[in-house]
Amino acid sequence: MPVKTLDFAEPFFTVRIISYRSRYRISGKSILLNLAAETVRIRNQQLGELQSAIVKCTPVENVVHAVVVERFADYDDEQELMARIRTKWPSAFEVRGEERLRGIEHYMSPKVWVGQFGFTMYHCATVPVNLGLHRDHSFCPVPGFREVHTQIVGFGKMQQCHERDIETLYLEEPMAPGTTHRPMYDAEGRYPWHQFETITPSVFMAVEMLPDGVAPPAL
């Protein structure tokens, strides 16, 4: 059954979509994010929907729909890696034009859609990066939009607040390579005020999930 290789994060990382494989062998050290309701089995462990882990040189079973990020651990000098990324990826403000992104060192890869799933890599170069608290996603204003983020390189934290003020913080999740934060949207796809904040210069992957019947936005 299909294994689809995506090129949006090249030449830095190799990303593959794995679908309907009863058994798939992970080569090298990779990040595996389960995108399906069915659990993925890793020996005696289970990986639930929108959960991720670092997996190395071992088979995984019952993969209905998952994304694998390879080569994230291949760099001895992460600062040199991120310097190279900044020469390749444009700033997020340049691409998206959101005022909260103006004047910060935040870069993004191309975005690719595979069915209802959108994938983008982001690099935050400064600490703290102060991406700005937000709860709306103007690029997908339909009800039911969902999004999670998976840490690829470096360390960060996902923060949730009662109001558009970091002093109203009520939940903070540390993000290390291989970590995906818990989904923060409710059943109607509503979000709290939230932001990603750097602990070190970082690379993370955003995974956007559209409701059934909604076409991906024009890129």
N, C-alpha and C positions, 0 to 999 in steps of 0.2 A: 504494500500500500504506500501512498505517496510520502516522500520527503521533499520539501520545497526549500531551496536555498535562496535567501534574500540578500540583496547586495547593498542595502541602505547604510549599513555601518562599516562597510569596507572602505579602506584597506585595514582597518583597525581590529574589527571583530567580525566573526562569521556567525550569522544567525540563520537557523533552520526552523521550519515549521514541520512538526511530525504529526501525522494524522492516521488514525486507525491502524496502529501497529500493536500486535499482541506482545511483541518483544522487540526492543530496539537497544542496541549497544552504544553507550556513550563512550566516545574516544577522548582521551585526555581529560583535563579538568574543565568542566562546563557548568553553566547555570541553567537549570531546568525549571521552567514555569508552567504549571498545569493550567490550561485554559478551559478545561471541560468539567462538567459536574461529576463525572466518573473519576474515582481516585486512581492515581498512578502508583504502582507498587515498585519499591526499591528494596530488594531483599525482604526483610521483615517490617519495613516501614511503609507508610502510606503518605502520599502527597495529595491533599485535597484541592478543590477548585480555587484558583488564584493564589495558591501557595507555591513557594519556590525553594530550591535548595541547590547547593553545589554538589555535583555528582562527578566522580572520577572513575574512568575505566571500568564500568560495570553495566550490565544490562538493566533496563527498566521495562516494566510490563504494564499491559493494559493502557496504552497511550492512545486516547481518543483524539485529543487535540492539545498540543503543547508547543512551546517555543524553547529552543535551545540556543544559548549564547556561548560560542566557543572562543578560545584564545584570550579571554579576559585576564588570565593569570600568566600570560606569556611574557610580560614586560618587566624587566629588572629595574628600569628607571621610569616610574609612572609620571614624573614631572616632564620628562622628555616626550613621552607619549602624548600628554595633554597639550604640550606646546605644538606638536604636529597636528593634533586635532584642530587647534585654533587657526592653523593655516588652511584647513580644508573645509570646515563648517562655518557658515555665516552666523552672525549674532541672531538670537531669537527675536530681538526687537526689529531687526532688519526684515525678517521674514513675516512676523506676526503683527508688528506695529502696535502692540499693547503698551500703554503708557507705563505700566508697572515694570516693564522690562527695559525701559530707557536707561542708558548709562551704566549698565551692569555687565560684567563679563559672563554672559550666559549664551551658549552656542548650541546649535541644533543641526542634526543630520537631516537629509531628506526624509520625508514620511512615506511609508508604503502601506497600502491597504490589501489585506488578504480576506476576502469576504467582508464580514462585519467587524473585523479587527484591524486597527491601525497601529503601526509601530514607528516610534521615533526615538533616537538617542539624543540626550542632552548632556552638555558639559558645563559645569559651573566652575569658574576659575578662581573666584575670590572667596575669602572667608572673613566675616559672614557675607553671603551673597545677597540676602534680603530680596528674595524674588517677589515678595508682596502677597499679602493675604488676598484670596479670591474665593468665590464659590460658584461663579457662573463660567460657562465655557461657550464663548460667543460663536466658535466654529461649529458647534452642534447644539443649537438651542431647542432641540426636540426633547420631550420627556423621556426618561429612561436611559439617557446617556450614562455610561459607566467608564471609569478610568482607574488604573492602579499604576504604581511605579516600582521598578525593580532596580536595586543598586547594582552597578556593574564594577566600578573602580572607585576607591576612596570611601569616605564615610560621611554620612549626613543624618538628618532627622526629619521626619514628617510631622508637622505640627497642626493641630486643630484648635480653633478658638471659638468662643461664644460670639464675639463681635469682631469687627475689622480692626482689632487692636491686640498686639501680641501679649499685652498684660492680661488678656482674658483667656490665655491658654488653658485648656483643660485636658489635652491628651497629646503626648509626644512619643513617637516610636523611633528608636535608633535604627539607622539603615547602614548595614555593612554589606560588602559584596555577597551577592546571592540572596539578599533579603527583599521580600515584597511586603509592603505595609498592608495591614488589614483594610478591606474595602470600607470607605467612609460614607458612601451614599446610602440613602434609605430606599424603601421599596418603590418610591416614585422618582428615584434618580436625583433627589435633592441633596446638596452638599453643605457641610458647615464651612465657615471661613477656614481656609487651610493654606499651607505653603510648604515647600521643601526648603530646608536650610542646610548649608554646608557645615561640616565639622572639619573636613579637609577638602581641597579641590577634588571634584567628583565627576563621575559619569554615571548617569542612570538612564533607564529605558522606560518610556511612557507607553502603556498599552491602552488604547481607546477601544471601547466596545459599543457598537451601535445597536439600538433595538431592531428586532426583526422588521423587515420591510422598509427601513430607512437607508437610502443610498449614501455612500461616503461623500463628504463634501468635495467639491472640485479642488484639486491641489494647485 
